[in-house]
Amino acid sequence: MKNLYIYDTPIGKIKISDNGESIIEISTIIETNETDNIKETKLIKLAHKQLMQYFNGKRKTFDLPLELKGTEFQVRVWNELINIPYGEMRRYKQIAENIGCQKGARAVGMANNKNKIMIVIPCHRVIGSTGKLVGYAGGLNIKKTLLELEKTNKL
């Protein structure tokens, strides 16, 4: 059964969902009409606690069980994103090359777009080939906020 809980955070309302064993979604929301089990489980509370530590500059990595549901390629991309160090950025092309898909920058962008576990799987750390902030499901303002937060707290 899917559980979810909604929290206020420095970037607005976020929804954290689990399946009883793993986190399956962390996303921004404007409003919800969810019919799933609204329940603040131990795992959801842990994810929220770690996210708040991140927002307060006290956490740079996450220790949560994650369920990554996607194609084999998407999961490879998401696992590569987890390797991007806190406060650093990579270009889509770099991610593609790192997973052995030399010409896969656009496909990496599409995989980023399907990432359901924002921040923990840090797709906000991926930027365009010119160094510009491009494409982020939570919106470019949130992407910019997260990158500035990490830059400020990197040391």
Summary of the structure (lengths in Angstrom):
residues: 155
radius of gyration: 15.1
end to end distance: 40.3
largest distance: 43.0
contacts: 455
relative contact order: 0.16
helix: 37%
strand: 18%
